[in-house]
Amino acid sequence: MDEVTQDQAPKGTPMTEGYCSWHNRIAKDVERIQLSEAGSGGRVHYACPPCIGVFKLTPYSGQ
Ligand SMILES: [Zn+2]
């Protein structure tokens, strides 16, 4: 039990898997999207990187 070949979990690369509200599928590396209250209906939405690009979304950055 001394094998050190397990380096399949590199640190520094968090896997944030979540539901993309734009293509309606689970996706990796989703980001929380900033929407106006009117546009989001008061809910939090997440989008995957491709959808962020296609729909020109703005990732949430506020505190
Ligand atoms: Zn998407």
N, CA, C, O and the ligand as a Tripos MOL2 file, in Angstrom:
@<TRIPOS>MOLECULE
protein
  253   251    64     0     0
PROTEIN
NO_CHARGES

@<TRIPOS>ATOM
      1 N           0.8220   -1.2070    0.0000 N.3       1 MET1
      2 CA          0.0000    0.0000    0.0000 C.3       1 MET1
      3 C           0.8590    1.2630    0.0000 C.2       1 MET1
      4 O           0.5150    2.2610    0.6330 O.2       1 MET1
      5 N           1.9520    1.2070   -0.6990 N.am      2 ASP2
      6 CA          2.8310    2.3630   -0.7280 C.3       2 ASP2
      7 C           2.8930    3.0250   -2.0990 C.2       2 ASP2
      8 O           3.7740    3.8410   -2.3690 O.2       2 ASP2
      9 N           1.9760    2.6740   -2.9330 N.am      3 GLU3
     10 CA          2.0110    3.2470   -4.2640 C.3       3 GLU3
     11 C           1.6170    4.7280   -4.2430 C.2       3 GLU3
     12 O           0.6440    5.1190   -3.5980 O.2       3 GLU3
     13 N           2.3680    5.5080   -4.9360 N.am      4 VAL4
     14 CA          2.0800    6.9450   -4.9700 C.3       4 VAL4
     15 C           1.7660    7.3810   -6.3980 C.2       4 VAL4
     16 O           2.2980    8.3630   -6.9160 O.2       4 VAL4
     17 N           0.8880    6.6120   -6.9960 N.am      5 THR5
     18 CA          0.5240    6.9280   -8.3810 C.3       5 THR5
     19 C          -0.8270    7.6310   -8.4580 C.2       5 THR5
     20 O          -1.4100    7.7890   -9.5300 O.2       5 THR5
     21 N          -1.3040    8.0460   -7.2870 N.am      6 GLN6
     22 CA         -2.6120    8.6970   -7.2930 C.3       6 GLN6
     23 C          -2.4710   10.2040   -7.3130 C.2       6 GLN6
     24 O          -2.4090   10.8390   -6.2610 O.2       6 GLN6
     25 N          -2.4230   10.7620   -8.4670 N.am      7 ASP7
     26 CA         -2.4110   12.2240   -8.5460 C.3       7 ASP7
     27 C          -3.4900   12.6630   -9.5300 C.2       7 ASP7
     28 O          -3.2610   13.4700  -10.4300 O.2       7 ASP7
     29 N          -4.6680   12.1010   -9.3200 N.am      8 GLN8
     30 CA         -5.7660   12.4180  -10.2200 C.3       8 GLN8
     31 C          -6.6040   13.5900   -9.7250 C.2       8 GLN8
     32 O          -7.5680   13.9930  -10.3750 O.2       8 GLN8
     33 N          -6.2310   14.1300   -8.5770 N.am      9 ALA9
     34 CA         -6.9940   15.2480   -8.0390 C.3       9 ALA9
     35 C          -6.0900   16.4510   -7.8470 C.2       9 ALA9
     36 O          -5.7330   16.7980   -6.7210 O.2       9 ALA9
     37 N          -5.7270   17.0730   -8.9310 N.am     10 PRO10
     38 CA         -4.8440   18.2460   -8.8320 C.3      10 PRO10
     39 C          -5.4980   19.3620   -8.0400 C.2      10 PRO10
     40 O          -6.6690   19.6870   -8.2370 O.2      10 PRO10
     41 N          -4.7230   19.9360   -7.1490 N.am     11 LYS11
     42 CA         -5.2760   21.0180   -6.3450 C.3      11 LYS11
     43 C          -5.2400   22.3170   -7.1380 C.2      11 LYS11
     44 O          -4.4150   22.4860   -8.0350 O.2      11 LYS11
     45 N          -6.1210   23.2100   -6.8060 N.am     12 GLY12
     46 CA         -6.1550   24.4910   -7.4890 C.3      12 GLY12
     47 C          -7.1010   24.5080   -8.6590 C.2      12 GLY12
     48 O          -7.2650   25.5310   -9.3220 O.2      12 GLY12
     49 N          -7.7310   23.3670   -8.9170 N.am     13 THR13
     50 CA         -8.7100   23.3380  -10.0060 C.3      13 THR13
     51 C         -10.0400   22.8360   -9.4730 C.2      13 THR13
     52 O         -10.4020   21.6780   -9.6800 O.2      13 THR13
     53 N         -10.7570   23.6960   -8.7950 N.am     14 PRO14
     54 CA        -12.0500   23.2990   -8.2330 C.3      14 PRO14
     55 C         -13.0440   22.9380   -9.3230 C.2      14 PRO14
     56 O         -13.1950   23.6500  -10.3160 O.2      14 PRO14
     57 N         -13.7080   21.8290   -9.1140 N.am     15 MET15
     58 CA        -14.7150   21.3980  -10.0750 C.3      15 MET15
     59 C         -16.0720   21.8830   -9.5940 C.2      15 MET15
     60 O         -16.6690   21.3140   -8.6800 O.2      15 MET15
     61 N         -16.5290   22.9100  -10.2070 N.am     16 THR16
     62 CA        -17.8380   23.4230   -9.8260 C.3      16 THR16
     63 C         -18.8640   22.9750  -10.8460 C.2      16 THR16
     64 O         -19.0220   23.5690  -11.9130 O.2      16 THR16
     65 N         -19.5470   21.9180  -10.4850 N.am     17 GLU17
     66 CA        -20.5550   21.3820  -11.3890 C.3      17 GLU17
     67 C         -21.9170   21.9160  -10.9740 C.2      17 GLU17
     68 O         -22.2440   21.9510   -9.7880 O.2      17 GLU17
     69 N         -22.6850   22.3190  -11.9270 N.am     18 GLY18
     70 CA        -23.9860   22.8600  -11.5810 C.3      18 GLY18
     71 C         -24.9140   22.8850  -12.7780 C.2      18 GLY18
     72 O         -24.5890   22.4210  -13.8710 O.2      18 GLY18
     73 N         -26.0580   23.4350  -12.5270 N.am     19 TYR19
     74 CA        -27.1060   23.4500  -13.5460 C.3      19 TYR19
     75 C         -27.0380   24.7450  -14.3430 C.2      19 TYR19
     76 O         -27.1770   25.8360  -13.7900 O.2      19 TYR19
     77 N         -26.8260   24.6140  -15.6270 N.am     20 CYS20
     78 CA        -26.7840   25.7910  -16.4870 C.3      20 CYS20
     79 C         -28.2070   26.1720  -16.8720 C.2      20 CYS20
     80 O         -28.9260   25.3960  -17.5010 O.2      20 CYS20
     81 N         -28.5970   27.3750  -16.4860 N.am     21 SER21
     82 CA        -29.9720   27.8270  -16.7400 C.3      21 SER21
     83 C         -30.2130   28.1300  -18.2100 C.2      21 SER21
     84 O         -31.3550   28.3320  -18.6240 O.2      21 SER21
     85 N         -29.1460   28.1650  -19.0020 N.am     22 TRP22
     86 CA        -29.3290   28.5850  -20.3930 C.3      22 TRP22
     87 C         -29.4880   27.4130  -21.3490 C.2      22 TRP22
     88 O         -30.2840   27.4840  -22.2850 O.2      22 TRP22
     89 N         -28.7390   26.3320  -21.1260 N.am     23 HIS23
     90 CA        -28.9960   25.1800  -21.9900 C.3      23 HIS23
     91 C         -29.6730   24.0500  -21.2150 C.2      23 HIS23
     92 O         -29.8640   22.9470  -21.7260 O.2      23 HIS23
     93 N         -30.0280   24.3550  -19.9760 N.am     24 ASN24
     94 CA        -30.8300   23.4380  -19.1610 C.3      24 ASN24
     95 C         -30.2230   22.0610  -18.9990 C.2      24 ASN24
     96 O         -30.9040   21.0430  -19.1250 O.2      24 ASN24
     97 N         -28.9330   22.0470  -18.7190 N.am     25 ARG25
     98 CA        -28.2420   20.7880  -18.4420 C.3      25 ARG25
     99 C         -27.2310   21.0290  -17.3330 C.2      25 ARG25
    100 O         -26.8260   22.1600  -17.0660 O.2      25 ARG25
    101 N         -26.8280   19.9170  -16.6840 N.am     26 ILE26
    102 CA        -25.7310   20.0110  -15.7340 C.3      26 ILE26
    103 C         -24.4420   20.2280  -16.5210 C.2      26 ILE26
    104 O         -24.2010   19.5650  -17.5300 O.2      26 ILE26
    105 N         -23.6310   21.1460  -16.0590 N.am     27 ALA27
    106 CA        -22.3790   21.4420  -16.7500 C.3      27 ALA27
    107 C         -21.2800   21.6740  -15.7270 C.2      27 ALA27
    108 O         -21.5360   21.9400  -14.5530 O.2      27 ALA27
    109 N         -20.0430   21.5650  -16.2110 N.am     28 LYS28
    110 CA        -18.9100   21.8040  -15.3230 C.3      28 LYS28
    111 C         -18.5030   23.2670  -15.3830 C.2      28 LYS28
    112 O         -18.7310   23.9650  -16.3710 O.2      28 LYS28
    113 N         -17.8910   23.7030  -14.2880 N.am     29 ASP29
    114 CA        -17.3330   25.0620  -14.2290 C.3      29 ASP29
    115 C         -18.3780   26.1380  -14.4600 C.2      29 ASP29
    116 O         -18.1000   27.1600  -15.0880 O.2      29 ASP29
    117 N         -19.5740   25.9070  -13.9540 N.am     30 VAL30
    118 CA        -20.6020   26.9340  -14.0960 C.3      30 VAL30
    119 C         -20.2490   28.1300  -13.2170 C.2      30 VAL30
    120 O         -19.5760   28.0030  -12.1940 O.2      30 VAL30
    121 N         -20.7140   29.2600  -13.6380 N.am     31 GLU31
    122 CA        -20.4950   30.4720  -12.8620 C.3      31 GLU31
    123 C         -21.8260   31.1270  -12.5540 C.2      31 GLU31
    124 O         -22.7670   31.0910  -13.3480 O.2      31 GLU31
    125 N         -21.8730   31.7240  -11.3740 N.am     32 ARG32
    126 CA        -23.0780   32.4400  -11.0010 C.3      32 ARG32
    127 C         -23.1940   33.6810  -11.8940 C.2      32 ARG32
    128 O         -22.2170   34.3950  -12.1240 O.2      32 ARG32
    129 N         -24.3910   33.9120  -12.3810 N.am     33 ILE33
    130 CA        -24.5970   34.9940  -13.3310 C.3      33 ILE33
    131 C         -25.3670   36.1370  -12.7040 C.2      33 ILE33
    132 O         -26.3670   35.9540  -12.0100 O.2      33 ILE33
    133 N         -24.8590   37.3100  -12.9780 N.am     34 GLN34
    134 CA        -25.5020   38.5200  -12.4690 C.3      34 GLN34
    135 C         -26.6560   38.8950  -13.3820 C.2      34 GLN34
    136 O         -26.4630   39.1790  -14.5640 O.2      34 GLN34
    137 N         -27.8350   38.8920  -12.8300 N.am     35 LEU35
    138 CA        -29.0020   39.3170  -13.5970 C.3      35 LEU35
    139 C         -29.7290   40.4040  -12.8270 C.2      35 LEU35
    140 O         -29.6510   40.4820  -11.6010 O.2      35 LEU35
    141 N         -30.4230   41.2220  -13.5570 N.am     36 SER36
    142 CA        -31.2680   42.2030  -12.8760 C.3      36 SER36
    143 C         -32.3690   41.4390  -12.1520 C.2      36 SER36
    144 O         -32.7070   40.3200  -12.5390 O.2      36 SER36
    145 N         -32.9190   42.0230  -11.1260 N.am     37 GLU37
    146 CA        -33.9560   41.3150  -10.3840 C.3      37 GLU37
    147 C         -35.1390   40.9820  -11.2610 C.2      37 GLU37
    148 O         -35.7790   39.9440  -11.0970 O.2      37 GLU37
    149 N         -35.4270   41.8740  -12.1990 N.am     38 ALA38
    150 CA        -36.5410   41.6260  -13.1030 C.3      38 ALA38
    151 C         -36.2330   40.4310  -14.0120 C.2      38 ALA38
    152 O         -37.1060   39.6090  -14.2930 O.2      38 ALA38
    153 N         -34.9800   40.3490  -14.4650 N.am     39 GLY39
    154 CA        -34.6130   39.2930  -15.3980 C.3      39 GLY39
    155 C         -34.4840   37.9370  -14.7480 C.2      39 GLY39
    156 O         -34.7290   36.9220  -15.3990 O.2      39 GLY39
    157 N         -34.1070   37.8860  -13.4820 N.am     40 SER40
    158 CA        -33.8660   36.6020  -12.8320 C.3      40 SER40
    159 C         -35.0570   36.1270  -12.0330 C.2      40 SER40
    160 O         -35.1020   34.9760  -11.5980 O.2      40 SER40
    161 N         -36.0170   37.0010  -11.8400 N.am     41 GLY41
    162 CA        -37.1520   36.6340  -11.0090 C.3      41 GLY41
    163 C         -36.7380   36.4480   -9.5610 C.2      41 GLY41
    164 O         -37.4030   35.7460   -8.7990 O.2      41 GLY41
    165 N         -35.6490   37.0730   -9.1930 N.am     42 GLY42
    166 CA        -35.1910   36.9850   -7.8120 C.3      42 GLY42
    167 C         -34.4420   35.7040   -7.5000 C.2      42 GLY42
    168 O         -34.1180   35.4480   -6.3400 O.2      42 GLY42
    169 N         -34.1570   34.8860   -8.5230 N.am     43 ARG43
    170 CA        -33.4650   33.6250   -8.2890 C.3      43 ARG43
    171 C         -32.0220   33.7110   -8.7790 C.2      43 ARG43
    172 O         -31.6600   34.5590   -9.5940 O.2      43 ARG43
    173 N         -31.2260   32.8060   -8.2530 N.am     44 VAL44
    174 CA        -29.8280   32.7540   -8.6740 C.3      44 VAL44
    175 C         -29.7110   31.8350   -9.8830 C.2      44 VAL44
    176 O         -30.2660   30.7360   -9.8990 O.2      44 VAL44
    177 N         -28.9900   32.2940  -10.8830 N.am     45 HIS45
    178 CA        -28.8100   31.4960  -12.0830 C.3      45 HIS45
    179 C         -27.3300   31.2150  -12.3080 C.2      45 HIS45
    180 O         -26.4610   32.0140  -11.9610 O.2      45 HIS45
    181 N         -27.0720   30.0460  -12.9050 N.am     46 TYR46
    182 CA        -25.7010   29.6830  -13.2260 C.3      46 TYR46
    183 C         -25.6100   29.3700  -14.7110 C.2      46 TYR46
    184 O         -26.5690   28.9070  -15.3290 O.2      46 TYR46
    185 N         -24.4350   29.6340  -15.2670 N.am     47 ALA47
    186 CA        -24.2300   29.3400  -16.6790 C.3      47 ALA47
    187 C         -22.8500   28.7370  -16.8870 C.2      47 ALA47
    188 O         -21.9090   29.0440  -16.1550 O.2      47 ALA47
    189 N         -22.7390   27.8770  -17.8910 N.am     48 CYS48
    190 CA        -21.4590   27.2700  -18.2290 C.3      48 CYS48
    191 C         -20.6810   28.2400  -19.1330 C.2      48 CYS48
    192 O         -21.2700   29.1320  -19.7430 O.2      48 CYS48
    193 N         -19.3750   28.0630  -19.2120 N.am     49 PRO49
    194 CA        -18.5490   28.9800  -20.0190 C.3      49 PRO49
    195 C         -19.0280   29.1540  -21.4620 C.2      49 PRO49
    196 O         -19.0580   30.2910  -21.9330 O.2      49 PRO49
    197 N         -19.3990   28.1140  -22.1830 N.am     50 PRO50
    198 CA        -19.8910   28.3170  -23.5520 C.3      50 PRO50
    199 C         -21.1140   29.2090  -23.6180 C.2      50 PRO50
    200 O         -21.2170   30.0570  -24.5040 O.2      50 PRO50
    201 N         -22.0440   29.0280  -22.6910 N.am     51 CYS51
    202 CA        -23.2470   29.8590  -22.7010 C.3      51 CYS51
    203 C         -22.9150   31.2950  -22.3150 C.2      51 CYS51
    204 O         -23.5160   32.2360  -22.8330 O.2      51 CYS51
    205 N         -21.9620   31.4620  -21.4090 N.am     52 ILE52
    206 CA        -21.5420   32.8150  -21.0410 C.3      52 ILE52
    207 C         -21.0540   33.5460  -22.2830 C.2      52 ILE52
    208 O         -21.3270   34.7330  -22.4670 O.2      52 ILE52
    209 N         -20.3270   32.8240  -23.1360 N.am     53 GLY53
    210 CA        -19.8300   33.4310  -24.3530 C.3      53 GLY53
    211 C         -20.9280   33.6920  -25.3650 C.2      53 GLY53
    212 O         -20.9930   34.7670  -25.9600 O.2      53 GLY53
    213 N         -21.7820   32.7160  -25.5560 N.am     54 VAL54
    214 CA        -22.8240   32.8290  -26.5740 C.3      54 VAL54
    215 C         -23.8300   33.9190  -26.2210 C.2      54 VAL54
    216 O         -24.2430   34.7040  -27.0740 O.2      54 VAL54
    217 N         -24.2150   33.9500  -24.9460 N.am     55 PHE55
    218 CA        -25.2610   34.8920  -24.5390 C.3      55 PHE55
    219 C         -24.7020   36.1770  -23.9360 C.2      55 PHE55
    220 O         -25.4470   37.0400  -23.4730 O.2      55 PHE55
    221 N         -23.3760   36.2860  -23.9510 N.am     56 LYS56
    222 CA        -22.7290   37.4920  -23.4180 C.3      56 LYS56
    223 C         -23.1960   37.7760  -21.9990 C.2      56 LYS56
    224 O         -23.6540   38.8740  -21.6820 O.2      56 LYS56
    225 N         -23.0680   36.7580  -21.1500 N.am     57 LEU57
    226 CA        -23.5150   36.8920  -19.7790 C.3      57 LEU57
    227 C         -22.4140   37.5030  -18.9220 C.2      57 LEU57
    228 O         -21.2370   37.4840  -19.2800 O.2      57 LEU57
    229 N         -22.8240   38.0340  -17.8000 N.am     58 THR58
    230 CA        -21.8640   38.6520  -16.8880 C.3      58 THR58
    231 C         -21.7800   37.8400  -15.6040 C.2      58 THR58
    232 O         -22.7310   37.8240  -14.8230 O.2      58 THR58
    233 N         -20.6470   37.1600  -15.3700 N.am     59 PRO59
    234 CA        -20.4930   36.4070  -14.1340 C.3      59 PRO59
    235 C         -20.6050   37.3200  -12.9150 C.2      59 PRO59
    236 O         -20.1370   38.4580  -12.9210 O.2      59 PRO59
    237 N         -21.2230   36.8000  -11.8980 N.am     60 TYR60
    238 CA        -21.4460   37.5610  -10.6770 C.3      60 TYR60
    239 C         -20.1260   37.8000   -9.9700 C.2      60 TYR60
    240 O         -19.3640   36.8650   -9.7250 O.2      60 TYR60
    241 N         -19.8600   39.0490   -9.6460 N.am     61 SER61
    242 CA        -18.5790   39.3650   -9.0080 C.3      61 SER61
    243 C         -18.7540   40.1980   -7.7620 C.2      61 SER61
    244 O         -17.7870   40.4700   -7.0510 O.2      61 SER61
    245 N         -19.9650   40.6000   -7.4930 N.am     62 GLY62
    246 CA        -20.1990   41.4680   -6.3420 C.3      62 GLY62
    247 C         -20.1230   40.7020   -5.0350 C.2      62 GLY62
    248 O         -20.2780   39.4810   -5.0090 O.2      62 GLY62
    249 N         -19.8870   41.4150   -3.9690 N.am     63 GLN63
    250 CA        -19.8530   40.7970   -2.6470 C.3      63 GLN63
    251 C         -21.1760   41.0330   -1.9350 C.2      63 GLN63
    252 O         -21.3540   40.5900   -0.8000 O.2      63 GLN63
    253 ZN        -24.8050   26.2600  -20.7280 Zn       64 ZN64
@<TRIPOS>BOND
     1     1     2 1
     2     2     3 1
     3     3     4 2
     4     3     5 am
     5     5     6 1
     6     6     7 1
     7     7     8 2
     8     7     9 am
     9     9    10 1
    10    10    11 1
    11    11    12 2
    12    11    13 am
    13    13    14 1
    14    14    15 1
    15    15    16 2
    16    15    17 am
    17    17    18 1
    18    18    19 1
    19    19    20 2
    20    19    21 am
    21    21    22 1
    22    22    23 1
    23    23    24 2
    24    23    25 am
    25    25    26 1
    26    26    27 1
    27    27    28 2
    28    27    29 am
    29    29    30 1
    30    30    31 1
    31    31    32 2
    32    31    33 am
    33    33    34 1
    34    34    35 1
    35    35    36 2
    36    35    37 am
    37    37    38 1
    38    38    39 1
    39    39    40 2
    40    39    41 am
    41    41    42 1
    42    42    43 1
    43    43    44 2
    44    43    45 am
    45    45    46 1
    46    46    47 1
    47    47    48 2
    48    47    49 am
    49    49    50 1
    50    50    51 1
    51    51    52 2
    52    51    53 am
    53    53    54 1
    54    54    55 1
    55    55    56 2
    56    55    57 am
    57    57    58 1
    58    58    59 1
    59    59    60 2
    60    59    61 am
    61    61    62 1
    62    62    63 1
    63    63    64 2
    64    63    65 am
    65    65    66 1
    66    66    67 1
    67    67    68 2
    68    67    69 am
    69    69    70 1
    70    70    71 1
    71    71    72 2
    72    71    73 am
    73    73    74 1
    74    74    75 1
    75    75    76 2
    76    75    77 am
    77    77    78 1
    78    78    79 1
    79    79    80 2
    80    79    81 am
    81    81    82 1
    82    82    83 1
    83    83    84 2
    84    83    85 am
    85    85    86 1
    86    86    87 1
    87    87    88 2
    88    87    89 am
    89    89    90 1
    90    90    91 1
    91    91    92 2
    92    91    93 am
    93    93    94 1
    94    94    95 1
    95    95    96 2
    96    95    97 am
    97    97    98 1
    98    98    99 1
    99    99   100 2
   100    99   101 am
   101   101   102 1
   102   102   103 1
   103   103   104 2
   104   103   105 am
   105   105   106 1
   106   106   107 1
   107   107   108 2
   108   107   109 am
   109   109   110 1
   110   110   111 1
   111   111   112 2
   112   111   113 am
   113   113   114 1
   114   114   115 1
   115   115   116 2
   116   115   117 am
   117   117   118 1
   118   118   119 1
   119   119   120 2
   120   119   121 am
   121   121   122 1
   122   122   123 1
   123   123   124 2
   124   123   125 am
   125   125   126 1
   126   126   127 1
   127   127   128 2
   128   127   129 am
   129   129   130 1
   130   130   131 1
   131   131   132 2
   132   131   133 am
   133   133   134 1
   134   134   135 1
   135   135   136 2
   136   135   137 am
   137   137   138 1
   138   138   139 1
   139   139   140 2
   140   139   141 am
   141   141   142 1
   142   142   143 1
   143   143   144 2
   144   143   145 am
   145   145   146 1
   146   146   147 1
   147   147   148 2
   148   147   149 am
   149   149   150 1
   150   150   151 1
   151   151   152 2
   152   151   153 am
   153   153   154 1
   154   154   155 1
   155   155   156 2
   156   155   157 am
   157   157   158 1
   158   158   159 1
   159   159   160 2
   160   159   161 am
   161   161   162 1
   162   162   163 1
   163   163   164 2
   164   163   165 am
   165   165   166 1
   166   166   167 1
   167   167   168 2
   168   167   169 am
   169   169   170 1
   170   170   171 1
   171   171   172 2
   172   171   173 am
   173   173   174 1
   174   174   175 1
   175   175   176 2
   176   175   177 am
   177   177   178 1
   178   178   179 1
   179   179   180 2
   180   179   181 am
   181   181   182 1
   182   182   183 1
   183   183   184 2
   184   183   185 am
   185   185   186 1
   186   186   187 1
   187   187   188 2
   188   187   189 am
   189   189   190 1
   190   190   191 1
   191   191   192 2
   192   191   193 am
   193   193   194 1
   194   194   195 1
   195   195   196 2
   196   195   197 am
   197   197   198 1
   198   198   199 1
   199   199   200 2
   200   199   201 am
   201   201   202 1
   202   202   203 1
   203   203   204 2
   204   203   205 am
   205   205   206 1
   206   206   207 1
   207   207   208 2
   208   207   209 am
   209   209   210 1
   210   210   211 1
   211   211   212 2
   212   211   213 am
   213   213   214 1
   214   214   215 1
   215   215   216 2
   216   215   217 am
   217   217   218 1
   218   218   219 1
   219   219   220 2
   220   219   221 am
   221   221   222 1
   222   222   223 1
   223   223   224 2
   224   223   225 am
   225   225   226 1
   226   226   227 1
   227   227   228 2
   228   227   229 am
   229   229   230 1
   230   230   231 1
   231   231   232 2
   232   231   233 am
   233   233   234 1
   234   234   235 1
   235   235   236 2
   236   235   237 am
   237   237   238 1
   238   238   239 1
   239   239   240 2
   240   239   241 am
   241   241   242 1
   242   242   243 1
   243   243   244 2
   244   243   245 am
   245   245   246 1
   246   246   247 1
   247   247   248 2
   248   247   249 am
   249   249   250 1
   250   250   251 1
   251   251   252 2
@<TRIPOS>SUBSTRUCTURE
     1 MET1         2 RESIDUE 1 A MET
     2 ASP2         6 RESIDUE 1 A ASP
     3 GLU3        10 RESIDUE 1 A GLU
     4 VAL4        14 RESIDUE 1 A VAL
     5 THR5        18 RESIDUE 1 A THR
     6 GLN6        22 RESIDUE 1 A GLN
     7 ASP7        26 RESIDUE 1 A ASP
     8 GLN8        30 RESIDUE 1 A GLN
     9 ALA9        34 RESIDUE 1 A ALA
    10 PRO10       38 RESIDUE 1 A PRO
    11 LYS11       42 RESIDUE 1 A LYS
    12 GLY12       46 RESIDUE 1 A GLY
    13 THR13       50 RESIDUE 1 A THR
    14 PRO14       54 RESIDUE 1 A PRO
    15 MET15       58 RESIDUE 1 A MET
    16 THR16       62 RESIDUE 1 A THR
    17 GLU17       66 RESIDUE 1 A GLU
    18 GLY18       70 RESIDUE 1 A GLY
    19 TYR19       74 RESIDUE 1 A TYR
    20 CYS20       78 RESIDUE 1 A CYS
    21 SER21       82 RESIDUE 1 A SER
    22 TRP22       86 RESIDUE 1 A TRP
    23 HIS23       90 RESIDUE 1 A HIS
    24 ASN24       94 RESIDUE 1 A ASN
    25 ARG25       98 RESIDUE 1 A ARG
    26 ILE26      102 RESIDUE 1 A ILE
    27 ALA27      106 RESIDUE 1 A ALA
    28 LYS28      110 RESIDUE 1 A LYS
    29 ASP29      114 RESIDUE 1 A ASP
    30 VAL30      118 RESIDUE 1 A VAL
    31 GLU31      122 RESIDUE 1 A GLU
    32 ARG32      126 RESIDUE 1 A ARG
    33 ILE33      130 RESIDUE 1 A ILE
    34 GLN34      134 RESIDUE 1 A GLN
    35 LEU35      138 RESIDUE 1 A LEU
    36 SER36      142 RESIDUE 1 A SER
    37 GLU37      146 RESIDUE 1 A GLU
    38 ALA38      150 RESIDUE 1 A ALA
    39 GLY39      154 RESIDUE 1 A GLY
    40 SER40      158 RESIDUE 1 A SER
    41 GLY41      162 RESIDUE 1 A GLY
    42 GLY42      166 RESIDUE 1 A GLY
    43 ARG43      170 RESIDUE 1 A ARG
    44 VAL44      174 RESIDUE 1 A VAL
    45 HIS45      178 RESIDUE 1 A HIS
    46 TYR46      182 RESIDUE 1 A TYR
    47 ALA47      186 RESIDUE 1 A ALA
    48 CYS48      190 RESIDUE 1 A CYS
    49 PRO49      194 RESIDUE 1 A PRO
    50 PRO50      198 RESIDUE 1 A PRO
    51 CYS51      202 RESIDUE 1 A CYS
    52 ILE52      206 RESIDUE 1 A ILE
    53 GLY53      210 RESIDUE 1 A GLY
    54 VAL54      214 RESIDUE 1 A VAL
    55 PHE55      218 RESIDUE 1 A PHE
    56 LYS56      222 RESIDUE 1 A LYS
    57 LEU57      226 RESIDUE 1 A LEU
    58 THR58      230 RESIDUE 1 A THR
    59 PRO59      234 RESIDUE 1 A PRO
    60 TYR60      238 RESIDUE 1 A TYR
    61 SER61      242 RESIDUE 1 A SER
    62 GLY62      246 RESIDUE 1 A GLY
    63 GLN63      250 RESIDUE 1 A GLN
    64 ZN64       253 GROUP 0 **** ****
